[in-house]
């Protein structure tokens, strides 16, 4: 049975027919051959294609001709909170000159859709998918910002929260009133029988601050599924209406000029009793359908999956060459392992991690970062660490004590998040600069330690930039912004330590970026310089071969990138002491790209927290 949508665009028809059979098969498999619901989806897709501005369609066509545009070495990202960065969307538009000055051409605007004032989980409890938070502006402001960004060659990424809505969403409000149609869009139960079956196999996301996966609603005498927080109600994707309307919501956002959709908490979106409700096959069917829908309606748009697992475990979310799913995924584990190397001065685990990432197909594109809006969870490879006598509980305790400054001689200053007194487990928060020691050195007026902290900050950014994929800076890191402890006095924020690194962007300090000897100037110029170098050489493209090398020193990480024209050896010293390594018995001469000096590889002296990018053509 064919879909009966009338199509008067040859371009759209070609794309539609290319994916029609598979799209219909997956949809009907999920929804028991519900062709009525499928036809509604098809009509909606065509409607959004017709509504799409010609300027956006032209971007689609250009990217269709070069589908690997995001895999090259030209993108540098920055993630930012609109209100913290520039008050509102119009303010961000006014600050685009600064963003360009940073060398950034990809901005991730943190959640900006409407949420309740207090129970909002930092923007991830959406109450209206068609409305911007009033303090940030309107949808028209988002469209104007995206238009100006596209004029400047800047792409925009936006979060799309698929797993749940706020309890203040219109659907939830009508469900509370007893309307079954809307209760069916969530998981409602009259008693605890079925919830108790779920609880037997479903892990808790926040066992300390939000235990359990269900919330009792006394006003209607029902339980509702709430995997994350009690005010975030899980959507029931077994109901085709939910999928259709959420696809409508995401296409509406895309038509405002969004280039990248970050699918939040994607592994959680399908629920099934007797499982852990994570990474189920139906999730992949939905993501695959989303990929096809985008390739039909807006093929210039990318899907970025938030999947918090080790790189070799997340690869199913890329799909296959024949049936791709997400274009890009987060490299969460490498971020955590990088900070582990900072605390231990040992790069062994990081090298092992990179060997795994480098063994993956080159089509696997990751977003790489040092810090983000969220915490650092210590999801390290403890099975690998165990061979060295390193236990999970004791090692997590050491890392948390080191990065909160409690460990003897620690230079880091951070705060714990979701600390569990019983298990001793916790996550970590803090800006890159504070975790690197800049905050402590300034407080103690120790210039020697300050010098090392700045070097560590720049070296870590250089390591982020050497990885294949898209490097993303967390707003403020480019000027060495420190922790903001004012959140302790803000209602609604004081119990969430993640706000320690979500402070307002310090524009007065940003002015100092032109002062060569200032902290802001040194960090800004250091990061920008290596980012510009990365864009100049093809060896940084994702199609290059990448592997690690032994340096003979546990504190020095060695990485090689090579293609048919260039070879780059990158060395990173994770120690506060100068190190000497030998990496080439042939005594080959390389050019060090950052300092522009010539280096013999038979004996290389690397300063404390130093970085060398050695190039041979």
Residue, then its C-alpha position, 0 to 999 in steps of 0.5 A: x500500500x503506497x502513501x497517498x501524498x500528492x507530491x509536486x516537487x521532483x527534488x522532494x519526490x526523489x528523496x522521498x521515494x529513495x527512503x519510502x520502503x524502509x521508512x514505511x517498513x520500520x514505522x509499520x513494524x513499530x506501530x502494527x501497520x498503522x497506515x493512517x498514522x504513517x500517512x499523517x507523518x508523510x503529509x507532515x514531512x511534505x508540509x515542512x519541506x514546502x514551508x522550508x525557506x529557499x535559503x535553507x533549501x540551498x544550504x541543503x543542496x550544497x551539503x548534499x553535493x558534499x556530504x562529508x562537509x562536517x568531517x573535514x578540519x574546518x569546524x571549531x565549535x563553542x557551546x554556550x548558554x544564551x542568557x549567560x553569554x549575551x542575555x538573549x538571542x538578539x544579544x548573541x547576534x550582536x556578539x557574532x564578531x567575538x565568536x568569529x574572532x575566536x575562530x568558531x564557526x559552529x555554536x551549540x546554543x544550550x536549551x532555550x525552549x520554554x520551561x518552568x521557572x524553577x523545575x527545569x533541569x537546566x532547560x531539559x524539562x520543556x513545557x513548550x516545544x514551539x516557544x522560546x523562553x520569554x527572557x531569551x526572545x522569540x522564535x523570530x529572534x532565533x530565525x534572525x540569528x540563524x540567518x545571520x550565522x549562515x551569512x557568516x558561515x556559522x552553523x547552529x546546534x540546538x538541543x531536542x529533548x525527546x525522552x520527556x516533557x515537563x509536567x507543565x507541558x500542555x499534554x501533561x496538564x491535560x493528562x492531569x485533568x484525566x483526558x485519556x488521550x493525553x495520559x496515553x502519551x505518557x506511562x500512567x498506572x493506577x497502582x504500583x504493580x507494573x511500576x514495580x516490575x520496571x523497577x526490578x530491571x531499570x537502573x536509577x539515573x539519579x539514585x540520590x537526588x531523584x530515586x526511583x523511576x516513577x512518581x505518585x501523583x496524588x491529585x489523580x491517584x496515579x503513578x507516572x514514569x519519570x526516569x530523570x526527575x519527578x517533574x520530567x514525564x517520560x513520553x510513550x513512543x509506543x503511541x504513534x501520535x507521540x512520534x508524529x508530533x515530536x517529529x513535527x516539533x523537531x522539523x519546526x525547529x529545523x525550519x528556523x535554521x538549525x543545522x544540527x539537532x542534538x538528540x538528548x538522552x536518546x538511549x532512553x526513549x523506548x520502554x519495555x518491561x523486563x529490560x533496562x529500558x536502555x539502547x533497545x532495538x526500537x530506539x535504533x528504529x526511531x533514530x534511523x527514521x529520523x535520519x531518513x526524514x531529515x534526508x528527505x525534508x532537510x538533508x543539510x541537517x545533522x543528527x548529534x546523539x547524546x549517548x553516554x557510553x564508551x566509544x566502542x559501545x556507542x557505535x551502533x548509534x552511527x548505524x551502518x554505511x547502508x542504514x546510517x543513524x546519527x551523523x555524530x556522537x559525543x566522546x564522553x569517555x575520552x573527556x573523563x579519561x583526559x582528566x584522569x590523566x591530569x590527576x594521575x600524570x599517567x597517560x596509559x589509560x588515555x592511550x588505551x582509550x585512543x587506540x579504541x577510538x582510532x580503531x573505529x571506522x573513519x565514518x564514526x565522527x565524534x564531538x570532542x571536548x574538555x568541559x561541557x554544561x554537564x558534570x564529569x562522571x568517572x566512567x573509566x575502564x576499571x577492568x583495564x585499570x584493575x590489572x595495575x591494582x587500581x580499584x574503582x571505589x578507591x580511584x574515584x575517591x582519589x579523583x574527587x579529592x584531587x579535583x576538589x582540592x582536598x588531596x595533598x598538593x592538589x592544584x585543582x578547584x572543583x565541586x562534587x555533583x550528586x555525591x552519594x555518601x553510602x557508595x562514595x560515588x560522585x561526579x565532578x563540576x568546574x571550569x577547565x581553568x579552575x580544574x587546571x589550577x589557575x584559580x588556586x594559583x591566583x588565590x595564592x599569588x603563586x606565579x610559578x604555579x600560575x605559569x604551569x596552570x596556563x600551560x596545562x590549560x593550553x596543552x589540554x586544548x591542543x590535545x582536544x584539537x588533535x583528535x578526529x572529529x569536531x572540537x568544541x570549546x565550552x564558552x568562557x574556557x577560551x579566556x580561562x574563566x574561573x568557577x562561579x560560586x555565586x550560584x550558592x545564593x540563587x534559589x533553584x540553583x543552589x542545590x545543583x553544583x553544575x552551576x559552578x561552571x555555568x556562570x555569566x560570561x565575563x565580558x570585562x575579562x574578555x577585553x583582556x584577551x588582547x593583552x599578551x601577558x594577561x591570563x586571558x590573552x595567553x589562553x585566548x591566543x594559545x587556543x586560537x593559534x592551535x585552532x588555526x594551525x589545525x585548519x591549515x593542514x589536511x592531516x587533521x581531517x577525519x579521513x587521516x590515519x591515526x594511531x598512538x606511539x610509545x614515548x618511553x614515558x608514562x606521562x607523555x602521550x604520543x599520537x601520529x596523524x598521517x595521510x599521503x601528503x603529511x605526517x604529524x607526531x603530537x606529544x603531550x606532557x601530562x606532568x608538571x616536570x620537564x620530560x625527555x623522550x625519543x620517538x624516532x631512531x632515524x633522527x628525522x627533523x620535523x617542524x614544530x608547528x606551534x613554536x615554528x622550531x626544528x626538532x630532532x626526534x631522536x631526543x626531544x625535551x618537552x617542558x612541564x605540561x608542554x605540547x609539540x605538534x611535529x610535522x613532516x611533509 
